[in-house]
Structure formats: C-alpha cells, structure tokens
C-alpha cells in the first residue's frame, strides 16, 4: 500500500483476541477464521471508504465497530457511519469515547 509519491506505508499488524475479536490495525486484512467482532479502520491516508465496506463484507463479523476515527470531523464520521451501516450486514455501530458495546 502506498501513501504518496510511491512511498510505502509502514508494516501493519492485525491481532485476533480470544479467537473472537479482530483488531486489524491499519490493515484491511481478512482473517482465516470466523470473527465475532471486527474493529475496522475508518480513516487513513491510504484508504477509501469503499475498502472498509469491502473488508467488513469479506470478514462477515457478527458485529463491526469503527476505529482510527480521530482525524474525521463530525460530518465525515457521520458519512462513514451511514455508509457502513447501509452497505454491510454486520450490526455495524459507532462507539464514541466512553461508550461500550
């Protein structure tokens, strides 16, 4: 994945926690096992909203939650949340600071 001018992004690591939660880091990697909850990045200099939607649809988690949203303003986050809720069947919802699943 390239950021700009042919410069590669840093290496990304994803983690599967307790065999059920996939923390994908900055990557949109599809794990090789069933996942109950997916933490999907919503903003990155290297990504498009369509790629996040495709990732959620490929992973097919029971639930999906946004992460990496700090650079988005309210309008951008609202747009992203609308797209993910409409275009995925994963029980997507946004958890703001202090919210819990």
N, C-alpha and C positions, 0 to 999 in steps of 0.2 A: 504494500500500500504506500502510495506517495502523497506527501503533503503539498509541496510546491517546488517547481524547478527541478524535478527529478530526485529530490531529496527524500530518502526513505523515512518512514515513521520509526519510532522505537519499537523494539520487540514487545509483544503483548503476551500476557499470561492469563489464562482463564482458570477458574477453580470450580470444582463441584464439591459442595459442602454437604456432608452427611448423606451423600448419594441422592440428594433431592433438590438442592438449590444450586443453580449455575450462576456464578459471578463471572461475567465474561470479560472483565477488564475493559480495555478499549477495543477488543476484537469482536467480531460478529461470527465467531466460531460455533458450529453446530456440534454439540457433544454426541458421543456414540452410545448414549443411553437415554432412557426416559427421564425427563426432568419435571419436577412438580412446580418449581418457581424459577423464573428467569429474570435476572437483573440485566436489562438491556440498555446500552448507552443511547442517549437521546441527542447528544451533540458532540461533535468532534470536527476538527478542521479537515478531516479526511473522509467524512461520511455524508450520506444523504438520508433523508427520512425514509425513502423507499427501501434502502438497505436494512434499516432497523425493522421495518414491517416484514420484509422477506425473511429476516433472521427469526423473528417471533413465529412466523408461519412455518418455518422449517423445523424449529425446535418443538413446536406444539406443546408448550407447557400448560399446566392447569391454570397457572396464574403468571402474569408478567408485570414487572414494575420498572419504572424509569430509574436510571442513574446517570451521572455525568450531565446534570442539567444546569449547573451553576452559571454558565455563560449565556443562558437564554433569558430574555425578558419575559414578562407575563404573556404578551401576545404570541411570542414564539413558542413558549411552553404550551399555551392553550391550543395552538395549531397542531403541534406534535401530538399532544394527548388526544385530540379529536381524531387525527389520522389513525393512531394506533388502536383506539377503541373501535373505530369503524371498520378497519381493514384486517383485524385479527380476531380470532375466536379463542382468546386466551384468558379472558377475565381481566384484561389489562386495566390497571388503575394507577393513578399517580399518588404517591405518598409524599407529602410535603414534610418539611422539618418538624419533628415531634410527632408525626402520625405513625400509626402502627397497622400492620396487616391484620 
